[in-house]
Amino acid sequence: MPDTPPIPIICGPTGSGKTGCVVTLAEEFDLEVINADSRQILRYLDIGTAKPTPEECNKVRFHLVDIVEPGERYSAFRFIDDATVAIGDILARGKIPFVVGGTGLYLKALAEGVVEIEQEDMELRANLEADMEEHGPEEMHRRLEAIDPLEAVRIHPNNRVRVLRALELFYLTGKCKSELVETGAYRSPAYRYDFYCLQPERAELYRRINERVDQMMTDGLLDEVKSLCDRGLTEAIRNSRVIGYTELLDYLEGSRPLEEAVALIKQNSRRYAKRQMTWFRGQADCRYFDSSLALIDTIKGSEINFRNR
């Protein structure tokens, strides 16, 4: 790895205030942002994915936003390549790269490396997740022990995400992760990273999520979905499975009333945030903050890591 200070990663659940944090930090540091939100990489889906506003983009430059079409496959393997190029470019211009987002798979891949899977299988993943809910983490870890004992030793039985990922790799490729690493299908991290995780108190986070959904509706989310449908993107949007869009598609197609669709957006957003919090609690060497102010103050106090690059 290059002999550079660790790259800061600001992560956390949806609605926790990550973008606001980095925009505030941009007043103090000459930084640019690498987006690590799997929804914000999609073109045209703007309001419902809470992309940076024009005002925020005037204050700090964002990379890896609007880079793929709705429905287009974008893997963690590809994210590592794109993010690594962006980080190198930012460092070469004497600025500080900040990775910001809530897609745990992308962030873990960036910091720890990942095995490439040419074609994801959403049905397989859904079945594995259902098995995890039905049989529990210990039984799923025993499955992993039977097919990939080396990887099972590395993963704690309670780390559901990593257990499921290791099982998924085997079922998709027929090979253990250790075998895949030897084939060259493994992308290793190019830099070191420091994780700063926003974890607001749950009730407060859920309140923010509910209010943000209401604000999205006020800002024209329904009109945005209608416009995308008029452009022939209905199927692509469904395939993207982005919260806020699929529920409103149901409304537009007459399968649920608008009030119910909005309530479901809030519910699905809260559930997504809960899964994100579970993921980040399992992230090694991660510092947690219950408020944006605490995180900002900590980074501002990191004189060596940020001011003297």
N, C-alpha and C positions, 0 to 999 in steps of 0.2 A: 504494500500500500504506500502511496505518497506520504512523505513526512510532513503532513499538515495537521493542524488541530482538528479535533472531532467536529463533524458537521452537525449543527443542531437540528433536531427533529421536534417540532411542536405537533403533538397528536392529541387525540381525545375524541369523545363521542360527538355526533352531530348536535349542533346547537350549543356547544360548550364555549364558543367564543374564540376559536383558533385564529380565524382571519383577522378579527379585531386586534388580537394580541400582536400579530406580526406587523400590522399596519402601524400600531403604536410604536413598536420597536424600530420601525423604519425611520422614525423621527430622530432616533439616537444613533443608529448604525447604518452604514452604507450597504444595505442588503438587497437581495433578490430572492424570490420565492419559487421553489419547485413544488408544484401541486401534487399531492398524493391522495387525492379523492377520486375514486373510480367513476363517480358520476360527473364530476366537473371536466373530465377529459372529453366528454361527449359534446359534439357541436349541437347547437340549436336548443338544447335543454338548459335554459338559463335560470328562470325564476325558481323552479322547483329544486334545483341543485344548489341554490345559494351561492352562485358564482360571485367573485369579486365585482363590486359595482364599478362604474366608470370613475367615480371619485377615488375609490381605493386603488384602482389601477394607475391613477395619476400620481399616487404617492409612492407606490412600489411596483416593480415589474414582476409579473407572474409568468412562470413557464409551465408547459404541459397542461394548458387549458385549451379546450376546443381543438383537440388534435385527432380525434377519430369520429367516424360517422356512427349514429345510433345503430345498434345491432352488430357493429363490427367487433370482431374478437380482439381483445387487448390483454395480453398476459402479463403476469408479474415479471416474467423473463424479459419481455419487451420493455416494461417499465424500468427495470434496472438499467438497460442500455440507454434509454432516453434520459433518465435522471442523471446518470453518470456523465453523459455528454454535457448536459446543462450545468452540472456542478463544475466540471472542468472549465467550461467557458466563463462562468461567473468568477471562479478563482483567478483565471488568467487575466481578467480585467480588474483585479484588485478589490473585488467586492466579496461580501460574505453570503454564501448560499444558506438558506433556511429551507428545510423540507417541512411542508405543512399539510396535514390531512388526517383522515380518519380511517383509511382503508388498511386494516392491519396486515393483510397479506402482502400488499405492496411494501409496506414499511419493514416488515420482517425479512422479506426477500432482499431489500436494499441493504439491510444491516447484517444479514447472516448468509445471504446467498440463496439460490433456489434452483430446483431441477426444472428444465423445460418440459412442458407437455404440449405436444403439437395441437391436440384437440381436446378441449374440456368436454366433460359429459355431465350436464346439469342434472340429468335423471339419476346418475350414479351418486352424485354428491347429495342430492335430496334423500336418496335411500339410505346412505350412510348416516346422515343427520337423524333420520327417523329411527334407525337402529340404535344410535347413541341415546336418544330420548327413551326408547323402549327398554334397552338392556343395560344402560349405564356405562360409565367410563371404564370400570374395571374389566367388564366383559369385552369391550372393544379393544382395550389394551392387550388382553389375552389373545385376541385374534391377531394383533400385530406381532406379538411374540412368536406366534406359530409360523408367520410368513417372513418376518424380518427381525430376528432376535437382536441383531446389533443396533438397529434403530430403536427398538423397544427399550433397550437399556438406557439410551440417551434421553428418552421422553418419559416424564412423570405420568403415571396413569391418569391424573386429574387434569392434565393439559389436553383438553378435548380437541382443540384446534389442530395441534400438531399430530395427535393420534389419527384424526380423520384424514389429514393431509397425507400422512405416510401410507395409510390404507388405500387412499385414492390413487396415489402414485403406483402402487403395486397392481391394483385392479385395472388401471388404464394401460400400463406398460408391460405387465408380467414380470417386472424386475424390481428388486429391492432398491432402496435409495442408494445404498453403498455401491451397488452395481452401476447405477445410473451415473454416479459421480465419476466412476472410472471411464465411462464412455465419452466423457467430454460434454454431456448434456447438462452440466452444472455451471451456473454462473456465480462466481464468488464476488464478495463485496470489494469495491475499489477504494473505499474510504472508511474511516472510523466515524461513529455517530454517537451523539448524546441524545437520549430521549427525555423530553419534558412533556408530561402528560397532564392535560386539564381534566380533572374529575370533580365537577361540581356536585354538591349534595343532590341526591336523586330527585327529591321533590322539586327543588329549584330548577334542575335540568328539565324535568318534564313540563314545568310551567313555561319555561322558555320555548320548548318545542311546540307546545300548543299555541302560544302567541305567535311564533314564527310562521306556523301554517296559516293562521288567520291573516297575517300580514302578506303572505304569498298570494292568498286568494284576493286580497285587496289590490295587490300589485298587478293582478291580471294573469294568474297562473292558468285559469280556465281558458282564457282567450289564447294563451300561448299553445295549449294543447290542441285547441280547435285549429289554429293556424298550422300546426305540424300535421294534423290529419288532412287538411286541405292540400298540403304539399305531398301527400301520398306516403307519409312516414308512419302510419298507424302500426303496421306490423313490426317495423324496426323499433318503435318505441316499446311495444309489448316485449319484444325479445331482449330489450335492454333492462327490463325489470326494475325500473327506477321508481322508488316510492314517490307518490304525488301524481305521477303520470298514468300509471296503470289504473289507479282508482278512478281518476277522472275520465279515462277512456271507458270504463264500465258505465259511468253516468251518461256519457255521450251516446253510448250504444244502447242505453235504456235498461240496463240490468240492475241498476240501483239508483235511488234518489240522490240528489246533490248533497243534502245534509248528511246522509249516511256515508257518502264517499269522502267528505271532508273529515268526518269523525274517524273513518278508517285510515286516512292519511296520518292523522295524529297518533292513532294507536300503533300503526306500523312503524312510524318514526320513533316512538318511544321504545318499541321492541328492538328496533335496530340499534338504538343508543345503548340499550341494556347489553346486547351482544358485543358491542364495541367495548364497553366498560369491562366486560369479562375478559375479552381478548387482551386489553392493555394491562389489566391486573396481572396477567401471566407473562408480561414482557420483562425480561431480565434487565437489571441496571437502568431502571426507569424511575425518574423522580416525579412525584405526583403533587398536584396543586389544586386546591379547592376553589381558587379564584384566579381570574386573569391578572389581577394586580400582583398577587404573590409570584406568579410565574414571570411577569415582566420585571419585577424588582430583582428576582434572582438572576435573570440574564443580564440586566443592567449592571449588576455587581460583579459579573464575570469579566474583570478587566483583561486578564491575560488571554482568555479564550477568544474574545471578540474585538477588543480595541487594538491589540498589538499583533494582528495577523500580517 
